[in-house]
Amino acid sequence: MPFNTALSGLRAAATDLEITGNNIANSATIGFKESRAEFADIFAASFVSGGNGVGSGVVVEQVEQQFGQGTISFTDNALDLAINGGGFFVLRDGGAPAYTRAGMFSIDSEGFVVNNSGMRLQGLLASEDGTISGEPTDLLLNTRDIAPRSTTRVNESFNLDASAEILEKRTSSITSSGPGIQSVQLGVNNGYTAGTVDFNGSTQNIPSADNLSAVQIAGELSALPGVSASAETSALLTVDTGFPVATNQLLINGSSYAGNDINELATNINASSGLSASVIGGQIEVVATTGADLIFDVAAAVGSGTQVTVTATGGGGGTTSQTIDEAVLGSQQATVGGQITITLDDLAVLENPTSTNIFGPLTPIANPASNTFDPDNPNSYNSVTSFTIFDTEGIAHNVVQYFYRVPNRPGEPEGTLWNTVVQIDGRNVGPNGVDGNPSSAVFELRFNADGSYDPAGSSDIVIENWLPRDANGIPNGALGPLSPPVVPIPEPANSSNFLIDVTNASAFGGEFAVSSLNQNGFAKGSLTGVEVAESGSIFARYSNGETQTLGQVQLATFPNISGLTPLGNSVWGDSIDSGQPILGAPGAGQFGVIQAGALEDSNVDLTEQLVNLILAQRNFQANSKTIETADSVTQTIINLR
């Protein structure tokens, strides 16, 4: 009957109109996927009908959803998520899981990520150290404040200028007294006896010959690396017979000196090259500034009877005096040898002297260092940097790190040697000194000849004697040093010890520069926002600048996504036709990436749907015309008489 055929066509056209109207109605629905009607003909054929069967109309065989990509629109909500590519968000509400492309999410009162219907987004949770693992579950975001963490490790990368000047000249000064006065025959020298000394493990002949003067010995010593020697000769002169002293009566080193009184005589001596003289308690101190011997002699002068006494400190440290007068003219003179001051740098070793006249006793001089490190003197260090660390209570402290180059030790390999000094809040943090207070924290940094860092020749920079204090120097209650120190520093820290790792440092020619610096401590922080990466990883951002991984969104796909069952609210359920869900991370394999702060619009094309609307209308009208025609024919048959 043509009526049944036409009715099936009307029903099919009406369904097509309904599907098209639903697409148009949801053209602005987030995550909506358009549908289309798929028709099939009805053909009633008998076993013997052959090729003469007539069709019986049409039927809507399937309403097929189109899962093509919708346009991505950006929003201001960080938890609005869009999938750019394949996959579905996984939702659960206590029952079977559901799947959606509509990524309008928020955080409920318990901290779970939910959609507008209260269904919880599924994903993997992160451990305290940020490791993502485990089975998919309800994503829970910790919105509490993040607790502080003390610094246990600082990683530094920097370059020290290999051409930098060695500013520190640490010295160790010693003084050796000369032999003092010796009464000898005229023309016999009063020099040092030859001997040897061990310098940096090697035996040296100093002096190289007998009877050398102090200034000659100083010259031989100064030729050694790391040694600086100077000589000075001094003696006290007393005029026993009174004044005036006439010309050619008093001879010093062969030159004649005269004067009507002690002051005039001293003035005349002082005017000589290489000599200086001053009056001290009725005596004249005569100094040979060059370190040469002082030879005193008294010449004959009619009616004078000149007599002088020369007093000097001998080689053993005692005082020796010698009186000479004109009565024994030409048979006596007093010769005074000089004293040598030897200055060694802190890497030179001078020991085992065999000539005690030269080197014994070796008397240390106070303040044996010159231009030593001083944080208040920029000229005593080459470079400086600073950074912030945190104690066990999360309180910030300022670390200042100074660098100064020091000379290599004898016998060490080529390269450069540096010292670094660490201060915290302007206070020393080295081992306790004899006064019970922390000393300067000094660490050696050695670099190879190619400028690379030498960890074997360098010190581990471990700060192990720091007690955190407030601005007034009072302990603030944070944990102090761990005793005994533990390296590596345990985490979480049970003390304020920390390590500065400089294994990536270098010493190339060029300016000092810090290329990277980071430390693992932080203060307490409040949650300021949540971010989602393309990989689906969810990060919490805190007011202290820290970020923490909270979890990762999981996506699902199916062997046949067209077999999913629509559940409303832009949500689908799996079915026998769709197959079992395949779970994975965004961006992996067939899964698309996550676009945070964005939503996927409906994939409905309004222009196309309006055209479909017209076509469905014409189909409906055409099938109506079939009924009208069939009715007219039937009426004609009925009217036959």
Secondary structure, DSSP 4 states (H G I P E B T S, - for coil): -HHHHHHHHHHHHHHHHHHHHHHHHTTTSTT---EEEEEEEEE---TT-GGG--EEEEEEEEEEE--PPPPEEE-S-TTBEEEESS-EEEEESSSS-EEES--B-EE-TTSBEE-TT-PEEEEEEE-TTS-EEEEEEE-B---SPBPPB---EEEEEEE--TT-----EEEEEEEE----EEE--TT----BPP-EEEETTEEEESSSSTTB-HHHHHHHHHTSTTEEEEEEEEEEEEESS-SPEEEEEEEETTEEEEESSHHHHHHHHHTSTTEEEEEETTEEEEEETT-PPEEEEE---TTT--EEEEEEE-TTS-EEEEEEEGGGTTT--EEE--EEEEEEETT--EE--S-HHHHSS-EEPSS-EES---TT-GGG-SEEEEEEEE-TT--EEEEEEEEEEEPPPTTPPSSEEEEEEEEETTEE-SSB-TTSSB--EEEEEEE-TTSBB-STTS--EEE-S---B-TTS-B-SS----SS--SSPPSS-SSS-EEEE-TT-B--SS--EEEEEEES-B--B-EEEEEE-TT-EEEEEETTS-EEEEEEE-EEE-S-GGGPEEEETTEEE--TTT-S-EEE-TTSTT--EEEETEEEPP---HHHHHHHHHHHHHHHHHHHHHHHHHHHHHHHHHT--
